[in-house]
Amino acid sequence: MKDIQKVHKASYTNRRAAIFDILLKDILDRPSVRILEIGVYLALNIRYAMEKFPSIETYMGVDDYGKFRGSPYVGPTKYWANRKESHQAYEKAKAIFDQYGQELRRETSDAFFKKVDKSQKFDVVFVDGNHKYDYALRDMKQFYELVADDGVMLVDDYDNPDTPDVTRAITAFLNEYLPTIKRIEGVRLPFINSVKVVPISLVILALHKGK
Ligand SMILES: C[S@@+](CC[C@H](N)C(=O)[O-])C[C@H]1O[C@@H](n2cnc3c(N)ncnc32)[C@H](O)[C@@H]1O
């Protein structure tokens, strides 16, 4: 199974390049950029971004790393087999954030949103946390409030056959918020899910706020 994956992966578009070099290019050319990422996982995005774009002043991350009871991310065939593994993942990601002098908050997006000062704005908010319909839609609606007037909200997993809830949530979000969005861009990324051999794809969308 692994050999089949290897053969195909060589031709894949780089996910980080799609996000930062294509979708966020214009924003990162600004003199000072504030980024919020909801759902950080291995902290690969911050590492790529901070090494390449000196314009980034703030990169805040929020991820509960399976902390709340009954997390769908901890268990056999999930992101982490048990709580020990999820804690280790948090520690590793935290070390990366610390290295760049940035803040990683270990809490759910809802808990973070309740506390956050709503006047704090970000040029980029990347919503990539819980992929169930209600959570995905609520995250988009809540965190859109923190996007600066000329900022952008990135959403992952549109048209990913493994996450139909996210596609539905994005459609519902756009039905309501389209009048406040001036431009929508997307990059389609082919990939192979780690537990499957069939290549599939998803679209990362950039929703640019403005009229
Ligand atoms: C798909 S991964 C994020 C991938 C990352 N954005 C990237 O591009 O590499 C989803 C992450 O969201 C986190 N997550 C899931 N539900 C969450 C919630 N309600 N609040 C905060 N983080 C959550 C999971 O722990 C997991 O690390």
The ligand as an SDF file (V2000), in Angstrom:
LIG
                    3D

 27 29  0  0  0  0  0  0  0  0999 V2000
   -7.0100   18.8970    9.6540 C   0  0  0  0  0  0  0  0  0  0  0  0
   -6.1500   19.1940   11.1350 S   0  0  0  0  0  0  0  0  0  0  0  0
   -5.4550   20.7830   10.8740 C   0  0  0  0  0  0  0  0  0  0  0  0
   -4.3780   20.7860    9.8070 C   0  0  0  0  0  0  0  0  0  0  0  0
   -3.5920   22.0690    9.6830 C   0  0  0  0  0  0  0  0  0  0  0  0
   -4.4440   23.2460    9.5840 N   0  0  0  0  0  0  0  0  0  0  0  0
   -2.7340   22.0160    8.4340 C   0  0  0  0  0  0  0  0  0  0  0  0
   -3.0600   22.6380    7.4130 O   0  0  0  0  0  0  0  0  0  0  0  0
   -1.7030   21.3100    8.4880 O   0  0  0  0  0  0  0  0  0  0  0  0
   -7.4770   19.4880   12.2460 C   0  0  0  0  0  0  0  0  0  0  0  0
   -7.0220   19.8930   13.6600 C   0  0  0  0  0  0  0  0  0  0  0  0
   -8.1500   20.5130   14.2950 O   0  0  0  0  0  0  0  0  0  0  0  0
   -8.1240   20.2060   15.6650 C   0  0  0  0  0  0  0  0  0  0  0  0
   -9.4860   20.3780   16.1770 N   0  0  0  0  0  0  0  0  0  0  0  0
  -10.5510   19.5700   15.9900 C   0  0  0  0  0  0  0  0  0  0  0  0
  -11.6450   20.0510   16.5890 N   0  0  0  0  0  0  0  0  0  0  0  0
  -11.2760   21.2090   17.1790 C   0  0  0  0  0  0  0  0  0  0  0  0
  -11.9600   22.1770   17.9650 C   0  0  0  0  0  0  0  0  0  0  0  0
  -13.2680   22.0590   18.2320 N   0  0  0  0  0  0  0  0  0  0  0  0
  -11.2620   23.2500   18.3990 N   0  0  0  0  0  0  0  0  0  0  0  0
   -9.9350   23.3860   18.1070 C   0  0  0  0  0  0  0  0  0  0  0  0
   -9.2370   22.4970   17.3590 N   0  0  0  0  0  0  0  0  0  0  0  0
   -9.8880   21.4300   16.9120 C   0  0  0  0  0  0  0  0  0  0  0  0
   -7.6120   18.7700   15.7280 C   0  0  0  0  0  0  0  0  0  0  0  0
   -7.0350   18.5090   16.9990 O   0  0  0  0  0  0  0  0  0  0  0  0
   -6.6000   18.7550   14.5700 C   0  0  0  0  0  0  0  0  0  0  0  0
   -5.2800   18.9610   15.0330 O   0  0  0  0  0  0  0  0  0  0  0  0
  1  2  1  0
  2  3  1  0
  2 10  1  0
  3  4  1  0
  4  5  1  0
  5  6  1  0
  5  7  1  0
  7  8  2  0
  7  9  1  0
 10 11  1  0
 11 12  1  0
 11 26  1  0
 12 13  1  0
 13 14  1  0
 13 24  1  0
 14 15  1  0
 14 23  1  0
 15 16  2  0
 16 17  1  0
 17 18  1  0
 17 23  2  0
 18 19  1  0
 18 20  2  0
 20 21  1  0
 21 22  2  0
 22 23  1  0
 24 25  1  0
 24 26  1  0
 26 27  1  0
M  CHG  2   2   1   9  -1
M  END
$$$$
